[in-house]
Amino acid sequence: MGKSIMGKLAKKLIANLTEPVKIEVCRGSLLGCPKGVVDPKDLEMEILDLMDQLDLINELKDCLSCENVSHPFLRISISGCVNGCSRPQIKDIGLEGVVSLRAVPEKCTHCGSCIKVCQEDAILLTEEGFSLNHERCLSCGDCARVCSSGALSIEKTGIRLLIGGRLGRHPHLGQPVAKFLTTKEALKKIRHFFEMVIREYHSGRNLEETLHYLEQNLFSASGR
């Protein structure tokens, strides 16, 4: 492991103990998780780079000293797949690894393997082969992994970006800003979110108020 990576990981450990930004990463890349579709450690390094570029820690350093805030941290979670072992659904910013499927129904042999493995009941066999229920599909890629005919395959991997998750008295699951993004697209949106957090925080809102304000405005702007 290179010195630069070790330095970033050490900085992340210190940040999680003493600074207003906390990052949690699933252990998929360390344990060789068969479900993982993106490397969460790579994403973590990219986000740490963004934080450095924007000097995010110093911009938000006063959060920890505010006695009137019950939520003084910006919490980020990265999971290599939709199983979400690092609980991205309940963090301010959550990232999940997802896939984009390539479907060729005419290649289907009606073996039923995809139906057996799909936990969402998102696949239906038809005379033409099969149909996908995109509302139910979580983009995990399990069906493509067991398809031996090439009717289903993983076309590309990407990221589902969630914003606004929390527990507490009024729990709320993070909502998807986008269901599929490339790494570059996801980092661009996260950078924009960081910039908005800094701007709104310096306008007089504490971090808790800032996150709530951004959540409401992001989703109202997207028609949620």
Secondary structure, DSSP 8 states (H G I E B T S, - for coil): --HHHHHHHHHHHHHHHHSSEEEEE-SHHHHT-TT-SS-HHHHHHHHHHHHHHHTHHHHTGGGGG-TT-S--SEEEEEESSTT-TT-GGGSSEEEEEEEEEEE-GGG-----HHHHH-TT--EEEETTEEEE-TTT-----HHHHH-SSSSEEEEEEEEEEEE--B-SSS-B--EEEEEEE-HHHHHHHHHHHHHHHHHHHHTT--HHHHHHHHHHHHHHHTT-
